[in-house]
Protein backbone atom coordinates (compact mmCIF):
# COMPACT_ATOMS: atom_id res chain seq x y z
CA UNK A 1 0.00 0.00 0.00
CA UNK A 2 2.62 2.50 0.86
CA UNK A 3 5.80 3.85 -0.64
CA UNK A 4 6.97 5.45 2.58
CA UNK A 5 9.11 4.10 5.37
CA UNK A 6 7.14 2.09 7.93
CA UNK A 7 6.84 3.38 11.46
CA UNK A 8 7.76 -0.14 12.65
CA UNK A 9 11.30 0.37 11.34
CA UNK A 10 11.91 3.34 13.63
CA UNK A 11 13.36 2.57 17.08
CA UNK A 12 11.27 3.78 19.99
CA UNK A 13 12.51 6.99 21.55
CA UNK A 14 14.55 7.15 24.75
CA UNK A 15 12.06 9.24 26.77
CA UNK A 16 11.00 7.20 29.78
CA UNK A 17 7.43 7.34 31.04
CA UNK A 18 8.64 6.08 34.41
CA UNK A 19 11.09 8.97 34.78
CA UNK A 20 8.63 11.51 33.38
CA UNK A 21 4.99 10.57 34.08
CA UNK A 22 3.68 13.99 32.98
CA UNK A 23 0.81 13.99 30.46
CA UNK A 24 2.06 14.23 26.89
CA UNK A 25 1.18 16.82 24.25
CA UNK A 26 2.24 15.30 20.89
CA UNK A 27 2.93 17.39 17.81
CA UNK A 28 3.97 16.06 14.39
CA UNK A 29 5.62 18.45 11.94
CA UNK A 30 5.00 17.30 8.34
CA UNK A 31 7.39 19.41 6.29
CA UNK A 32 7.71 19.86 2.54
CA UNK A 33 11.39 19.55 1.60
CA UNK A 34 10.86 19.15 -2.14
CA UNK A 35 13.16 20.84 -4.63
CA UNK A 36 11.09 24.02 -4.79
CA UNK A 37 11.96 24.72 -1.14
CA UNK A 38 15.67 25.03 -1.95
CA UNK A 39 17.65 28.15 -1.09
CA UNK A 40 16.21 30.74 1.28
CA UNK A 41 12.93 28.88 2.06
CA UNK A 42 14.63 25.75 3.45
CA UNK A 43 17.11 27.90 5.39
CA UNK A 44 14.30 29.90 6.97
CA UNK A 45 12.41 26.68 7.74
CA UNK A 46 15.46 25.25 9.53
CA UNK A 47 15.83 28.42 11.58
CA UNK A 48 12.13 28.35 12.42
CA UNK A 49 12.32 24.78 13.75
CA UNK A 50 15.28 25.72 15.95
CA UNK A 51 13.28 28.70 17.27
CA UNK A 52 10.41 26.30 18.04
CA UNK A 53 12.70 24.14 20.15
CA UNK A 54 14.32 27.06 21.98
CA UNK A 55 10.96 28.65 22.81
CA UNK A 56 9.65 25.39 24.28
CA UNK A 57 12.87 24.85 26.25
CA UNK A 58 12.09 28.11 28.04
CA UNK A 59 8.90 26.65 29.55
CA UNK A 60 9.58 24.04 32.29
CA UNK A 61 6.15 22.39 31.94
CA UNK A 62 6.05 22.33 28.13
CA UNK A 63 9.59 20.95 28.19
CA UNK A 64 8.29 17.84 29.99
CA UNK A 65 4.94 17.53 28.25
CA UNK A 66 5.31 18.49 24.60
CA UNK A 67 6.58 15.72 22.33
CA UNK A 68 7.74 16.57 18.82
CA UNK A 69 8.06 14.26 15.82
CA UNK A 70 9.20 15.39 12.39
CA UNK A 71 8.39 13.96 8.96
CA UNK A 72 9.74 15.39 5.72
CA UNK A 73 8.56 14.67 2.21
CA UNK A 74 10.59 14.86 -0.96
CA UNK A 75 11.00 11.83 -0.44
CA UNK A 76 9.05 10.82 2.72
CA UNK A 77 11.29 10.34 5.75
CA UNK A 78 10.89 10.24 9.52
CA UNK A 79 13.50 12.73 10.66
CA UNK A 80 12.60 12.40 14.35
CA UNK A 81 10.39 10.07 16.33
CA UNK A 82 8.35 11.51 19.23
CA UNK A 83 10.70 13.08 21.76
CA UNK A 84 10.24 15.51 24.60
CA UNK A 85 11.80 18.85 23.77
CA UNK A 86 15.20 18.34 25.50
CA UNK A 87 15.66 15.16 23.42
CA UNK A 88 14.44 16.69 20.16
CA UNK A 89 17.48 17.42 18.00
CA UNK A 90 16.17 18.62 14.64
CA UNK A 91 18.37 17.67 11.71
CA UNK A 92 19.31 20.29 9.15
CA UNK A 93 16.83 19.81 6.34
CA UNK A 94 17.81 19.84 2.67
CA UNK A 95 15.48 20.40 -0.28
CA UNK A 96 15.20 17.88 -3.10
CA UNK A 97 12.77 15.60 -4.89
CA UNK A 98 9.06 15.82 -5.57
CA UNK A 99 6.09 16.35 -3.24
CA UNK A 100 4.59 13.05 -1.97
CA UNK A 101 2.27 14.87 0.44
CA UNK A 102 -0.42 12.19 0.63
CA UNK A 103 2.01 9.51 1.84
CA UNK A 104 3.55 11.91 4.37
CA UNK A 105 0.16 12.79 5.87
CA UNK A 106 -0.83 9.12 6.10
CA UNK A 107 2.45 8.37 7.87
CA UNK A 108 1.78 11.18 10.37
CA UNK A 109 -1.65 9.70 11.15
CA UNK A 110 -0.04 6.28 11.60
CA UNK A 111 2.59 7.70 13.96
CA UNK A 112 -0.02 9.51 16.05
CA UNK A 113 -2.16 6.37 16.34
CA UNK A 114 0.87 4.34 17.39
CA UNK A 115 2.02 6.91 19.95
CA UNK A 116 -1.42 7.21 21.54
CA UNK A 117 -1.41 3.45 22.03
CA UNK A 118 1.99 3.73 23.74
CA UNK A 119 0.54 6.29 26.14
CA UNK A 120 -2.41 4.02 26.90
CA UNK A 121 -0.15 1.02 27.45
CA UNK A 122 1.88 2.98 30.02
CA UNK A 123 -1.09 4.68 31.71
CA UNK A 124 0.07 8.12 30.59
CA UNK A 125 -2.60 10.71 29.87
CA UNK A 126 -2.30 12.87 26.78
CA UNK A 127 -3.68 15.89 24.95
CA UNK A 128 -5.22 15.77 21.50
CA UNK A 129 -2.27 15.39 19.10
CA UNK A 130 -1.52 18.11 16.56
CA UNK A 131 -0.43 17.40 12.99
CA UNK A 132 1.12 20.45 11.30
CA UNK A 133 1.55 20.35 7.51
CA UNK A 134 3.76 22.97 5.82
CA UNK A 135 4.03 22.94 2.03
CA UNK A 136 4.85 25.24 -0.87
CA UNK A 137 3.44 23.03 -3.61
CA UNK A 138 0.86 20.47 -4.65
CA UNK A 139 0.91 16.70 -4.02
CA UNK A 140 2.71 14.60 -6.62
CA UNK A 141 1.11 11.42 -5.26
CA UNK A 142 -2.44 10.33 -4.43
CA UNK A 143 -3.86 12.43 -1.62
CA UNK A 144 -7.56 11.51 -1.43
CA UNK A 145 -6.95 8.68 1.03
CA UNK A 146 -5.00 11.06 3.27
CA UNK A 147 -7.86 13.58 3.05
CA UNK A 148 -10.35 10.92 4.19
CA UNK A 149 -8.02 9.98 7.07
CA UNK A 150 -7.90 13.62 8.17
CA UNK A 151 -11.68 14.00 8.02
CA UNK A 152 -12.23 10.74 9.91
CA UNK A 153 -9.63 11.62 12.56
CA UNK A 154 -11.05 15.10 13.06
CA UNK A 155 -14.60 13.73 13.27
CA UNK A 156 -13.50 11.31 16.00
CA UNK A 157 -11.44 14.04 17.71
CA UNK A 158 -8.37 11.79 17.36
CA UNK A 159 -6.12 14.71 16.41
CA UNK A 160 -6.16 18.27 15.11
CA UNK A 161 -4.75 18.88 11.63
CA UNK A 162 -3.44 22.26 10.49
CA UNK A 163 -2.33 23.06 6.93
CA UNK A 164 0.06 25.96 6.28
CA UNK A 165 0.68 27.01 2.68
CA UNK A 166 3.91 28.74 1.73
CA UNK A 167 3.97 30.86 -1.45
CA UNK A 168 3.32 28.53 -4.37
CA UNK A 169 1.17 26.10 -2.39
CA UNK A 170 -1.99 24.78 -4.01
CA UNK A 171 -4.49 26.15 -1.47
CA UNK A 172 -7.42 24.53 -3.30
CA UNK A 173 -6.01 21.07 -2.64
CA UNK A 174 -5.14 21.97 0.95
CA UNK A 175 -8.78 23.00 1.47
CA UNK A 176 -9.87 19.56 0.30
CA UNK A 177 -7.40 17.82 2.62
CA UNK A 178 -7.90 19.90 5.76
CA UNK A 179 -11.15 20.21 7.72
CA UNK A 180 -9.89 23.52 9.11
CA UNK A 181 -9.32 26.48 6.81
CA UNK A 182 -5.71 26.29 5.57
CA UNK A 183 -3.61 29.33 6.39
CA UNK A 184 -1.17 31.00 4.03
CA UNK A 185 2.22 31.96 5.40
CA UNK A 186 3.08 35.61 4.89
CA UNK A 187 6.33 35.66 2.92
CA UNK A 188 8.82 33.34 4.60
CA UNK A 189 7.82 34.09 8.19
CA UNK A 190 8.64 30.61 9.45
CA UNK A 191 10.21 31.96 12.62
CA UNK A 192 7.06 33.91 13.49
CA UNK A 193 4.91 30.88 12.72
CA UNK A 194 6.97 28.62 14.97
CA UNK A 195 6.90 31.21 17.75
CA UNK A 196 3.09 31.14 17.47
CA UNK A 197 3.13 27.33 17.45
CA UNK A 198 5.38 27.13 20.51
CA UNK A 199 3.19 29.66 22.36
CA UNK A 200 0.12 27.60 21.46
CA UNK A 201 1.76 24.35 22.61
CA UNK A 202 2.84 26.01 25.88
CA UNK A 203 -0.73 27.18 26.47
CA UNK A 204 -2.21 23.75 25.71
CA UNK A 205 0.31 21.88 27.87
CA UNK A 206 -0.41 24.13 30.86
CA UNK A 207 -4.03 22.92 30.98
CA UNK A 208 -5.41 19.56 32.03
CA UNK A 209 -5.76 16.96 29.26
CA UNK A 210 -9.30 17.13 27.89
CA UNK A 211 -9.75 20.81 28.71
CA UNK A 212 -11.32 23.05 26.11
CA UNK A 213 -8.52 24.96 24.43
CA UNK A 214 -8.92 28.33 22.78
CA UNK A 215 -6.32 28.68 20.04
CA UNK A 216 -4.15 31.75 19.90
CA UNK A 217 -5.08 33.87 16.86
CA UNK A 218 -2.62 33.38 13.97
CA UNK A 219 -1.61 37.02 13.87
CA UNK A 220 1.56 38.41 12.34
CA UNK A 221 2.53 35.44 10.17
CA UNK A 222 -0.56 34.51 8.15
CA UNK A 223 -2.55 36.20 5.42
CA UNK A 224 -6.05 35.51 4.13
C-alpha angles and dihedrals in degrees: 000000000000138000094195131091113276119245087227090069093060117089115238114259124260097241108119120217089201092057093041113029093169117130112267129237106197123201126180118200110207104192131190108227097166121140094270089066092063122123121014097002095059091043092052090046091053091050090048093054091051089051088052091055095045093049092052092046087061092064113071094202097044088047089063099036110037115083119193128201124179130208124180128194127207083094109002113256137161102232094177134010118218109301134163111250098264088055095044108103107175114212120228105263123224126199122236143120133031131306113269092173097154093058091046093053092047090051091051090053090049092050093049092049091049094047094049089054089052090054091050092048090054097041092245117148119224145190124240105285120243123220113197118194119193118183141156097195148032128279116272091195135051111296105171093090090052090050091054090048090053093049092047093047093048092047090053091043088237093139143341117248123203125186120202118189120206118202107296095030118137098241092182091063092043089055089055092049100043126062089203121065107270114238125222117225114235106238109310097323094148092139092055091046093052091047087055090047093050091048089050092048091048090052093048094046092052091063130071116270109266094029118136107259124206109207120230110249112259094240126160099017106051135066131197 
